[in-house]
Amino acid sequence: MKSRTEDVLENGFSDHVLVCTNDRDSEYACCAEASGDEVYAAVKSWLRERDLFWSRVHVAETSCLGLCSAEGTAIAIHPRNRWYSDVLPEDVPALLEDEFGADASRLGE
């Protein structure tokens, strides 16, 4: 095992956006069926529009974040310790602007 914490911090990492795209064969809701892939794509687009994709902000698909809903996808933003559910693709710009600022000037806060 190799610790890469210093490498990540040296590259200026400040925030991690986790988007649930979990799919399961169950009677219960899952993010894959509640626009998970579309929300993930919207997060990446927002970051790309600000030239932040593969930069200080990392985005990753995750399995279940424990906020399952048929109304939308779950997102967690760390290290801010912010958790959202019921996120739809059209919610992503406002959510990320609230967290990071319209021009992403509040990264790492």
Secondary structure, DSSP 8 states (H G I E B T S, - for coil): ----HHHHHHTT--EEEEEE----SSSS--GGGGTHHHHHHHHHHHHHHTT-BTTTEEEEEES--S---TT-EEEEEETTTEEEEEE-GGGHHHHHHHHH-TTSTTTT-
